[in-house]
């Protein structure tokens, strides 16, 4: 019998206490999830696609099975088999889902890439990855062609929305109908076989190649079932580019394992936050996830004019969400935001989970199956309310943790140490077992003998009514060595001034420890960000260092 709480309801902790993921020897997401749903409930919606012009396309699991089977036959004819690496750079169009499932069925190793990449970015990835095939659309084909010219071994190329000389034309091949209903033998993949490679969008250096195996899809059961709380009757909306790891988190694996329909909004060009609330209302979105950057935009809108009656669960991941944003969102919508922590290298491993009270601004608690500690630089656990490096135990190895950084022994040695995986993030643990994010190891500011996490200062600044966004870094100072400097984006209606700068400094002194206040503030129109929307503090730091050298 399950444990009962005092009001005779099932104890919500049982959901987490008794949770585990069984990983079979053989597993293939295409055959064992998509095709199983297609056989069980062929008309069940898998994907609802909408673009900015209001066009809609709805795909059932049966549509996904048939489409991916035909695409898999084309891939087979194109020489793509088990282990072949394929670079997929497509906007948010249904063909991305069809082709990714087809690649999984073929046992290929795919790499998703954002269409924001330049030809230089693509060239680096093609050289590092050794891809047999590149899949893109006509708009992005010129960048691929330019990048391919620099490769000693040129990959085959496929275009999904037309035809180009020397390229495989996906629409023409599919239109022939010769592959529809044609059976090809299923490729048996072990759970330990390679599934995909992510290129990290880190804030420093060239991106590393993160290798995941087929069990990674199963690891996202934690992400979808426990954190996102999705059900088979839900319509889940994660705002993400197809090239980000967030797409695997919110638009594919865990959701379809649970039988949840995925909502996709095909955004082209500059993002307009005002487009999102009408979608939540019109389509009856039930569970919603977006990065902090977008939440900070959304709370500036008049959200109370929308009826979010179907929306029941809101989430945020990618980087920490400031408590002030959580407070305003709940004030305007009546819904809390559940934060989740993970990396390109992991699935959800720390989070705020439904049924568990979590202090606003906290990272939450470790997910089931993930044993997390905070260590000092010698690998020793730190005490309560002490800063430490986030360390994930490899005994046992959690389902959903990446296998390795391909071809990067130095990064592997740094990250995997004596039975632990170190994330390069720092946090503190309170008396109640909640984790509190401090910052990336290289983001922590050492000023006047103090160690200052930028996130706490940024959160304090965001509580001021004039501030829309903020980024905090250490800036060289001839007297103090390093000072805290803030880059601030103001809300509409506010104008930079010396008086406002002093007001912000005094505000931070009141909200957090006085020694953390920014001694310098620079008002800017925007902050530099990675393709996935994370603030590039390293770029701001480097800018300050150069100023110090020339000044």
N, C-alpha and C positions, 0 to 999 in steps of 0.2 A: 504493500500500500504506500502511496506517496505521502511524504510528510505534509501535515496540515498546519496552517497558521491559526491564530486564535479565533478568527471569524469563520473557521471551517472551510476556507478556500484552499486550494492546493498551494503549497509553498513555492513561490516563484524561483527560489534558489535551486529547487530540484531540476529546473530546466538547464542550469549550468553545471550543477554538481554531478549529474549523471550523464553528461554529454560526452560523446567520443565519436571519432570518425574512423570507420573501418576501411582500410585501403587494400583492395584486392590485388592479386599478382598482376592481372591484366585489367586495364581500364582504358576506354576511349570515349571522350565526351560526346563525339559525334554519334557513335553507335549506341552507347549505353545511356545517354540522356536524351538527345534530340530525337533519335529514332524510336526510343521507348515511349516517349510522350506522343509521338506521331501515331504509334500503334494503339496506345491506350486511349487517347483523346485527340483524334486527328483534326478536329475543328477548333481546338483550343488555341487562342491567340498567343503567339510567341513574341511578335514584334508589331508595334504600331508606330509607323513612321509619318512625320508631319514636317513640311518645310515652311519657310517664311512666307510663301505665297498662298498657304492654306491647303495645298495638295496633301492628300492622305493615302497611305498604302497600309493595308493590314495583312500580315502573314501568319498563317497557322503553323503549328508544328509540322503538319503534313506538308505544307508548302516548303518549309525549311528542309525537311528530309528530301523531298523530290529535287529541289533546287541544288542542294549540296551534293546529292548523288550524281546529277548531271555534270556539275562543275568538277567533281572528283574524277569523272571519266575524262574530261578535257585535260585535267592536270596530269592524269596517267599518260595520255597520248602525248603530252608535252614533255614527258620524261621526268616528272616530279613524283618521286617515290619516298619510301621511309628514309628519314634523315636528311633529305634535301632541304636546304635553307631558302626561304622565300620572304622577300621584303614587300610588305603591303602598305602602301601609302594612299589612302582613300579618304575622302570626306565622309560625313555621317550619312551614308547611303546604304540601302538594304543589301547591295552587293557585298559590302564588307562582311556582314554576318554570314551570308551564303558561302562566300569563298573561304572565310576562316574555318567554318565547320567542315568544308570540303578538304581543306589542307590538313585538318586534324584527322579526318577519316583516312587520308593518304599516308598518315604517319610522318608528314613533313614537319619541319621546325619553322614556324613563322615568326616574323618580327613586325609588329605594328609600328607605324611611323606617322607623325602628324604632318599634314600638308603644309604646315608653317615652315618646314625645313627649307633651307636654301640649297642650291646645287652643291655648295661647299660642304654642308652638313651631310647631304646624301652621299657625296663622294667618300667622305670619311667612313661612313657606315658600310658602304659597299666594299670598300677595301678591307675593313676590319672583319666583316661578317662572311665574306666568301659566298655570296648568294647565287643560287642557280636561276632564280626568276625574280623579276620585279613586277608588281601589279600596281597600276595607278590609273588615273583618268587623263583625259586629253588636256585639261587645264594644267596639270602638273607634269605632263610628259616631257616638255622642254627641259625642265630641271633635271629629270632623270637622264635624258639623252646627253646633256652637258656633263653630268657626273660620270656616266658610263664611258665617255670618251677617254677619261683619265685612268680607266681600269685596264690592267694587263689581260685579265680574263673577263670578258664581257658577259653579263648574264642575259638570258632571254628576257623579253619584256612583253607584258600583256596590258592592253587598254580595255577598260570596262564599259566605255560609253561611245564607241565609234571604231574607227580603223586608222592605222598609221602604217606606212611602208615598213616592212620587216618586223612588225609587231603582231602578236596573237590578238585577234579581235574577239573578245569575250561575247559581245552581243551577237555577232555574226555566227559564231560557233554554236551558241545556244539556240539561235533562231532556226538552225537547220533541223532541229528536232531529232537528230540521229542518236543523241545520247539519252534522251528521256526514256525512262523505263528500262534502260540497258543495265543489266546486272554486272557488277565487277566484284571480284572477291574482296571481302573485308580485310583490312590490314589489322592484324592483332598487335596492339601496342601494350607493352608492360607499363605499369604505373611509374616505373623508374626510368622509362625512356624519355628522351628530350621532347618537349612540347613547344616551347617558345623562348625567344630571346628578347628581353627589353633592353634598350639603350637608356641608361639613367639620364635624367635631365638635371644633373647635379648643379650646384651653385658655383663649383670650381672645377677646372680641368676638363679634359675630354671625357665624354660619357663612357661608362664602363658597360660591358656586355653581361647582363644578368640572365643566367640560365635557369629555367624552371622545367620540371618534368610533368608528366601527365597527372600526377597526384595533386598538382597545384590547383586544378579545377575543383577537386574534392575539398581542398583546404578552404575554399571560399564558401563552404556551407556555414562556417562560423560567421563570415562576413554577412551573408544574406539572411540566414535563418535566425541567428541570435542577435546580431547588431541591427541590421536593417528591418528585422521582424517581418519579412515578406511572407505572404500566404499565396496559395494558388489562385485566389480570387483577386489579388492585388494588381494594380498597374503602377509599376515602379519607374521613376524618372530620376536618373543621375545625369547631371550636366557634365559632360566630359567629351573630349576629343577622342576619336578612335585610336589615336596614336599614343595615348597615355595609359599607364597601368590602371588608372581609375576606370577605364572602360572594362577591363577584366573584373574589377571589383563590383561595378554597378550595372553593366549592360550585357552580361553574357553568362558566366559560369554559375555562380551561386543562384542567380535568379531563375535560370532555366532548370537547374537541378530541383528547385522548389516548385517548378511549374508556374512561375510568375511571369506575366506579360511585361515586356520592356517597352517603355515609351522613348522614342528618339526624336529630338528636335534638330533638324538639319540647319544649323546656323552657318551662314556665310558672311564674311566681312566683319565689320566691327560689331561687337556684342552690345546689345541694348537690353538692359535689365527689365525695362518696362514690358518686354514681350513675354516674360515668364509668368507673372501672376494670372493673366487671362488663360494661359495654357493649363495651369493647375486647376482653375475653375471649370473651363469648358470640357476638358477630357476626364475630369474626375480622378485626378492623380491621387493615389492613396499614400504612397511613400515617396519621399523626395530627398535627394542628396545633392549638394553642390559645395564647392570649395569656399573657404572664408572670404576670398576676394569678392565673390558674387553675393554672398550674404551681406557684406558691407555695402554693396550697391543696392540691394533689395530693400534694406531697412530705411533707405532715404525716400522710398516711394510711399504713396498713400495706400497701404495694404488693407486698411479697414473697409475699403469700398468693394472688396472682392469676397465672394462666398466660397470659403475653402471647406465646405461641409464634409467632403469626402477625404480630405487630407487628414491623416491621423498620426504620421510619424515623420520627423524631419531629422536629417543627419548632416554632418560635416566632416570632411577629412582632407588631407593634403598638407595642411600645416595647422598650428593651433588657432582656435577661434577665441577671440577676446570676450570676456564675460559680459562686457557692455553690449556687444552685438547680440548675444544670447538673450539678454534682458529685454532689449527693444523688440526683437523678433517675437518673443513670447507675449509682450505687451500688445503687439499689433495683430498677432494671429491666434493667440491663446495656446500655442504649441511650443514646447521646449525643443532644443536642438541637442541631439545626442552626438557627442564627438567620438571619433575613432582614430586610433593611431596605427600606422603601419607604414611600410615602405614599398618601393618597387620590388624589393627583395622578399617581401612577405605578403601574407594576407592580413586581415585585421588581427592584431595581436594584443592590443590594449584598447579598451573602449568603455563608454557609458552605455549600459545595456538596459533595455526595458525591464521594469520590475525591480531595478536597483536604483535607489536614490543616489545621485552623484552631484557633488558640489559644482556649481557653474564655473567653468574655466579649468576644471580638472580633466586629465586625460582619461580617468576612469580606472578600472582594474584589469588585470590580465584576462584574456579570453581563455576559455577552457582548452586545455592541451598546450598552453604556452606558459612555461615557468620563467618569470622575469625577475631579475634582481638589479640593483644599482651597485656598481663597483667603482673603486678608486682606480688610479692609473696602474696599480700593481695587481689588479684583479681581485681585491678584497672587498667584501660587502661593506657598504657605508651604513651609518645609523639612520634613524628616523630624522626627517627634516634636514638631511644633508645632501648636498649635490653629488651625483654620481653618474657614471656612464651606464646607459641602458644595455643590459646584458641578457641574452636569451639562451636558456639552457639547451644543449644538444642531446641531453640524456633524459628522456628520449627526444629524438629530433622531431619538432612539431610539423604536422602536415601543412604544407603551403610555404615552407621556408625554401628559398632558392638553393640550387646545388652548388654554384660557384660563379665567380667572375671569370669568364672565358679568357684564357691567355693572359691573365694578370696575376701572377704568383704573389707579387708584393701586396696587392689589395686583399688576396685571400689570406695571406699570413697575418695581415693586420686585423682582419675582421674575425677570423676563426682562431681562437686562442684557448687551449686547454679545456675543451668541452663547452665553450661558450661562443655565441655570435654577438659581436659588439656593433651596435647600429650607428655609432658616431653621434648619437643624440644624448643630451644630458637632461636629467630630471631629478626630482626629489620625491620622497615617499612620506606621507603624513601618518599620524597615529592610527588612522582608520583604514589604512591600506590603499589609499588613493594616490595615484601618480600625478605629479605636476610638472609640466614641461618647462625647461629652462632655455634650451636652445641647442643648435648644432654645436659640436665641440669647438669648431673654428669661429663661431659667432659670439661666444662668450667674451665679454669685455673686461679687461683687467685695468682698472683705473684707480689711482691713489691708494693702492693696496687692497682694493675691493675687487671681487669677481661679480660682475653684473650681467644678468641674462637679459638680452634685448626684448624678449617677449613681454616681460613684466612692465618695462618702461613704455613699450608700444601700447599695451593694454590700458595703462594709466592715461596716456595721451588720447586714446580713442573715447574715453569717458567725457572728454571735453566737448561741448556742443559744436565747436567749430571744426573738428577734425574728422575727415573722411577716411584717410589712411595714414599710416606712419611706419617708418623703418628706422631702426636705431643701430648705430655702429660705433666702434671706437675710432676716434680721430686723433692723430699725432698732435701733441701740444709741447712747446718748448720748455714749459715750467713743470707741468704735471706728468709729462710723458705721454699719457693718453687721457682723453676726456670723452664723455658720452655726447654723441651728436645725434640729433633727430632730423630726419627728412620728413616733412609734413605736407600732405595734400589736404587742402581745405575743402569744406563743403560749399556748395553754391551759396552766394550771399555774403561770404566772409572774405576779407581783403588782408593780405599780409601787412604787418606793421610791427614796429618795435614794442608797442604796448601789448599786442597780442602775444608776441614771443615771451615777454615777461609773465603774462597771465598763464601761459602754458607751463612755464617753468615752475611757477608757484603752485599750479594745479598738481603737477607731478609730485612735488614735495609733500603735498597734503595727502595724496592717494597712496604713495609708497614711501619707502625709506628716503629721507632727504638727500643722502649721498648719491642716489641713483638718478637725480634729475639731469636732464640734458643741458650742459653748459653752453652748447651751441645748437641753434635750430635754423634749418634752411627750408624755406617754403618752395615746393616744387609742384609742377603741374601733374606729374605722374611718377611712379616708381618703376625701376627696371625689374622685369620679371622673367622667369623661365617660360618655356612654351606651355608648361602645365599650370602657370599662374602663381608660382611661388616667388616671393621677393628675393631678388639677387643681392643680398647684403654684401657679398664679396665684391661686387662691382662698385658699390658705394664705398666700401673700405679702401679699395684700390685707388679710387678717385681722391679720397682724402690723403692717402699716402703720397700720391703724386703732387698734390697741392703743398704738402709739407716739405717735399724735396725741392720744389721750385720757389716756395715762398720764403 
